[in-house]
Amino acid sequence: MASSSSVGSWSNIRSRRQALRATCFCEDPVGKWTSWRPTNPGRRFIGCPNFRDEEKDCKYFAWVDPPLPNN
């Protein structure tokens, strides 16, 4: 039993690492940032490094951290 749960944990870690090394829809390596907006202060995310480039219009985005609890 213990080995199956550790295997599951390992695959989750590996999947998360692969997601963090992903490329965006532009096929560029994603960037890692931290949100400092009032709704998500300190919450980390990954996204397209070209998010401000209107011509590329990629919009790739994914949260790294879980949602913050409601206050």
C-alpha positions as a Python dict, from the first residue, in 0.01 Angstrom:
ca = {
    (1, 'M'): (0, 0, 0),
    (2, 'A'): (270, 248, 95),
    (3, 'S'): (448, 199, -234),
    (4, 'S'): (136, 271, -440),
    (5, 'S'): (75, 600, -258),
    (6, 'S'): (437, 704, -302),
    (7, 'V'): (416, 618, -672),
    (8, 'G'): (104, 834, -699),
    (9, 'S'): (282, 1118, -519),
    (10, 'W'): (585, 1083, -745),
    (11, 'S'): (372, 1098, -1061),
    (12, 'N'): (197, 1412, -930),
    (13, 'I'): (532, 1577, -864),
    (14, 'R'): (663, 1475, -1205),
    (15, 'S'): (348, 1604, -1378),
    (16, 'R'): (374, 1936, -1194),
    (17, 'R'): (740, 1973, -1294),
    (18, 'Q'): (655, 1897, -1656),
    (19, 'A'): (379, 2158, -1646),
    (20, 'L'): (622, 2416, -1508),
    (21, 'R'): (864, 2347, -1795),
    (22, 'A'): (591, 2367, -2057),
    (23, 'T'): (583, 2583, -2362),
    (24, 'C'): (298, 2814, -2447),
    (25, 'F'): (86, 2815, -2761),
    (26, 'C'): (361, 3026, -2927),
    (27, 'E'): (597, 2735, -2851),
    (28, 'D'): (812, 2964, -2634),
    (29, 'P'): (916, 2855, -2283),
    (30, 'V'): (663, 2984, -2033),
    (31, 'G'): (761, 3248, -1780),
    (32, 'K'): (706, 3224, -1405),
    (33, 'W'): (557, 3520, -1219),
    (34, 'T'): (396, 3613, -889),
    (35, 'S'): (65, 3796, -876),
    (36, 'W'): (48, 4099, -648),
    (37, 'R'): (-311, 4193, -727),
    (38, 'P'): (-539, 4228, -424),
    (39, 'T'): (-738, 3919, -526),
    (40, 'N'): (-432, 3689, -554),
    (41, 'P'): (-141, 3841, -359),
    (42, 'G'): (169, 3623, -365),
    (43, 'R'): (8, 3356, -583),
    (44, 'R'): (247, 3215, -845),
    (45, 'F'): (155, 3148, -1206),
    (46, 'I'): (309, 3059, -1541),
    (47, 'G'): (225, 3215, -1872),
    (48, 'C'): (329, 3312, -2220),
    (49, 'P'): (625, 3553, -2223),
    (50, 'N'): (446, 3731, -2511),
    (51, 'F'): (128, 3807, -2316),
    (52, 'R'): (158, 4180, -2390),
    (53, 'D'): (220, 4126, -2763),
    (54, 'E'): (-116, 4187, -2930),
    (55, 'E'): (4, 4034, -3258),
    (56, 'K'): (83, 3696, -3100),
    (57, 'D'): (-232, 3697, -2882),
    (58, 'C'): (-125, 3377, -2705),
    (59, 'K'): (-300, 3408, -2365),
    (60, 'Y'): (-141, 3088, -2224),
    (61, 'F'): (-182, 3099, -1844),
    (62, 'A'): (-191, 2853, -1553),
    (63, 'W'): (-182, 2898, -1176),
    (64, 'V'): (100, 2715, -997),
    (65, 'D'): (-39, 2770, -648),
    (66, 'P'): (-385, 2660, -531),
    (67, 'P'): (-658, 2925, -490),
    (68, 'L'): (-635, 3143, -183),
    (69, 'P'): (-898, 3082, 86),
    (70, 'N'): (-1182, 3335, 99),
    (71, 'N'): (-1161, 3577, 390),
}
